[in-house]
Amino acid sequence: MGREAHSNEGGGGRREGQGRHVPVMLQRCLDLLAPALEGPDAVVVDCTLGLGGHSEALLERFPGVRLVALDRDKEALRLSGERLAPHGERATLVHAVYDELPEVLRKLGIARVQGVLFDLGVSSMQLDEADRGFAYAQDAPLDMRMDQTSGVSAAEVLNTYPPGELVRILRAYGEEKQAKRIVSAIVREREKEPFSTSARLVELIRDALPQAAKRTGGNPAKRTFQALRIEVNGELAVLERAIPAAVKALDVGGRIAVLSYHSLEDRLVKQVFAAGAATTAPPGLPVVPERYQPRLKLLTRGAELPTEEEIAENRRAAPARLRGAQRIREDIE
């Protein structure tokens, strides 16, 4: 994963070469992380490298920093590798999913890091390459795998999952109120012919929805495509493991910034940060012992949103929500 000027909406967009793609909320992310990255020998992890925009900016703004960048998409690693080549050995790029962060750091011999950045969702590259099947605005094979070397495709999910499981996925991951209606149509159609391309699915969703549901919330296929993508890539399960692991990897004084693009991701990040920033002491203690003290300090009031100017310049920034936290104490077992 890893994004650049992107969103969770599979509406497609310009190719990277056609105009300037600006990383989402770039300046704010850099400012949030800055106090932890200005010291000597600081290590920052970009858990979602994508096309390398955030990583490039981190290397340029903090000349002493060492970057470790992860992505599950080999094509993203190749392209960003070219982009970051001028920074030489300061940048270490790793083919990994971001919940593998502890293992990656262990292999590199890095005990603690000073900064972590997550920019969740789908990258511009993935949206803009029609054959990846993320975008509902163009016909493409229903793939949606961020790592095309492993796992099941969106077509396999649609064609093989039991109806009840498909309904659960659309409700849980797409917050789709019309899940039953859409799944009934999918099951009926897949018996005639298995699904293979996105255009047929988009058309089916349009036909399945009542008129009132089509009038609100943008493209009616948006929620179904989001749900399929999250299922195919195991995104929420991965994130559930990755955020606590990233917090644990932070040195005291280290900072983490997370950009989310839908309420499910943001809620998960909020829960981990809130738990870390709360005391775990039983109520009524006159003095709270060290082991019960908060481990994190929140750096954002709720979730910060992109400015109107940024959204005007980059429509894919519109759904972005940014949260930041600082590690203020060691874990005491």
N, C-alpha and C positions, 0 to 999 in steps of 0.2 A: 504494500500500500504506500501511500504517500501522495500528497496532492500539491497542486500548484494552481492557483486561480481556479478553484473548482467548487463543486457542490455535490450534494447527494442526488441532485436531480440528474437523470440520465438524458438531458435534453440535447446533448452533443455540443459542439463548439468549434472554435478555430483550432487548426493544428498549431503546434508549438512554433513553427517557423513563420506563421502568418500573424505577425503582430506580437506585442510584448505581453507575456503572461507574468503577472505580478503575484508572488506568494501572498496568501491571505493574511491580513493583519500583521504584516512582517515587522513593521517598526515597533508595534506594541509587544510582540513576542520577544524581540531583541532587548527592549527596555526592561521587560519583566525578568529576563535571565541575566542581564548585565552585571548586577552586583556580585553574582556568584562566579562570573567568568573572567573578571578583570585581573584576578590574581595569577601568579606564576603556575605553570603546569596544570592548568584547569583542563578537565576532560568534559566534553558535552556530547550527548547522544541524541542524534536525530533518528527517532524510531520509525519515521515514515518518510524516507528519503525522496521518493517520487522523482521529479525532474531536477532536484537539487537546488532549488531556489532558496529555501530557508538555510540549507547547509552552506551554500556559497556565501550568503550574507553573514552567517555566524563566523566563518573563517576570515572574512574581510574585516569585520568589525572588531574581532578579538584576535589580534595577531599572535598571541601566545597560546591560544587554545588548541587542543587536539580534538579532532572530531571522529566519532564512531557513528556510522550511519547504516541503518538497516532497511532492507526492503525485500519483500517476497517475490517481487516482479523482476525477472532477470533482464528484461529489456530496459526497465527503469534504471537498474544498476549500470548497464552499459552506457546509456545516454548521460546519466549524471556523472559517471566516471570520467567521461570526456570533458565535461564541464568543470569538474573539480581537479583535473589533472595538474593545472598550474600550481596547486597548493601541495603537491608532492606527498611526502610521508605524513603530513599533518592530518590527512584524511584517510581513514580506514573504512572501506565499504564492505558490507557483509550481506550475503544472501540468507535472510532469516526472517521469520515472522516475529513481531515485536514482543510476544510473550516468551520468546527464547532469549531475552536480554540477559538474564543471569548467566546462562551458559556461554553466551557470546563474550561477556566481560571476563568470565573465568578463563576462557581460552586465550584471551588477550593479556591476561595477567593484571587486569585492572580491578582493584579492590572496591573503590568508591568513585563516583563521578560528581561533578559540581553542577551540571545542568542536564535536563532532559526535555526534549520537545516532541510532542505528538501532534500531527496534523492528520486527523482521521478522514475517512470517506474515500472517494474515488478520485484519482488524479486526472488532470486534463488529458494526459496521454492516453489513459485508459478509456475516457469518454470519447476522445476524438478519433481513436482508431476503430473504425466501424466493425472490423471483424472480431472485436472483443465482446460485443453484444451487451455492453452496459447501457447504451443510449437507446431510449425508446423513440427518439425522433428520426432514427434511420434504421432501415432493415439490415439485420446482421444475424449471424449464427448465435443462438442462445448459449453463450459460454459463461461469461461473468466471473471466471476464475482469475484472481489476481496473480496467482502462480500457475501458469498454464502447464506446468510439468506434473501437477498432481491434483487429486481430488475429483469430485463429480461436478459436471457442468449444470447450468440452470435448466437445460433441456432434459437432462436425466432426472432432475428433481421433479419437473413438471410431468414427465412421462411415467415415473415409477412410484412416486410417493402415494400412500393411501390418502383418500379424500380428507379424512379427519386431520391428518398431519399437515396437509396443505392449508387447511383452514386455520390451524393453530399458527403456522408460520406467517400467513398473511395478517392475522390479527396481532400477533405478538411483535413481529418485526416491521410490519408496514402500517400498523394501527389502522387497518382497512376495515371499515364498518360493513362493507358489502362482501366480505370474504366468502360467505357461504354461496352467494349468488355467482361469484366469479369462479369458484372451485367447481360448482355444478357444471358450468359451461366448459371448463377445462377438461373435466372427466369425460363429458359427452364427446368433446371434439378429439381427445387423444385416442379414443377407441376407434374413431374413423381413420385417423392418421396421426402418428406421433408428432409432437412439436419439434421444430428445428430452427425456426427464425423468429426474430422479435416482432416483425410486422404483423404476423398472424396472431400473436398473443395480444398486441395492442388493439387490433381490430376486435378480437373476441371480448376484451375488457370493455371497450366502448359499447359494444352491442349488449353486453350483460347488465350494464348499470342503468338504473332508472334516470330519467331526465334530470331530476333535482340533484343527484349526485355528480352529474357531469358538469354542473354549472359552477362548482366551487373547487378551489384548491389546485388549480392548474391542470396539467395533463392527467386524465383519469388513470393512466397506467403507472403513474409515478410511485404510488405506494406499493403496488405489486412488485415492480422492478426492484425497489429498495429491499423488500422482504426477501426476494429470491437471492439478491446479492449478499445479504447478511447471512443467509442460510448456507449458500455455496462456500463462502469464505470463513464461516464460523466466527464472524466478526465480534459479536458480543461476548461469546465465551472466551475468545482470545483477549479481548479488552479487560474482561473481569480478572484475568490472571495478570495482565501486563501492567496495569496502573499500580497495584500494590507492589509488584516486583520492582517497578521503576522508583517508587518512593523509598523502598528498602535499599536500593543501590545508591541513593543520594548521600553524600557526605553531610555532616551538620553544617548548616549555612547554604547548602545546595538548593537549587530551585528547579521546579517542574512547571511547564506550561503545556496546556492541552487545548487544542482546537477541535470542537465537535460540530457535527452538521445535522444532527436530529436529536429529538428529545431523549431517545433511548440511550444513546451514547452519553449525552450530557448528564442525564440522571445518574448513570453509573459513576462517572467522574466525580460528580457532586457528593455522592455517598462516601466514596473512598476518602476524599479530602475532608469532609465533615467529620468522619470517624477519627481521622488522624489529628484533627484540630480540637477534639473534645477530650475532656478528662475521663478516665475510665474508673475513677474512684467510686466506691460505694457512697451513697448520699450520707451527709451528716458528719463527715470527718472534719475535725477542727483544722487540721493541717493535712494537705494532700501530699502523700509521699511521692518521691521522684518517679517511681515506676508507674504511677497513675497519671503523670503530667502529659499534656498534649505533645505529640511528636511533630505536628505541623502548624504553621501559621498561614492562614489564607491571605493571598496577595491581591485578590480581586473581590469586589463586593458583588456577590452573586456571579452571574456570567456576563462578561463584557461583550458588546456587540460591535460589528464593524460600523464605521461612519457612513453617512449617506453618500459622501464623496467616493468612498472606497467601493460601495455597491454600484454607484454610477459607472465607475471605471471598470469594474469587474463583477458582473452579475452573479458569478459563482460564489462570491463571498457572502451573499445575502443571508443564508441560513446559519452562518458561523457563530459559535459561542465559545468564548475564551475563558478558561479558568487557570489560575496560577496558585502555587503553594510553595512554602519554604520549609525545609527540614530544620527544626530547631533543637531536636534532642535525639540522642541515640535510643534505640530500643533496649530496654532492660528486661531480660528474660526472667 
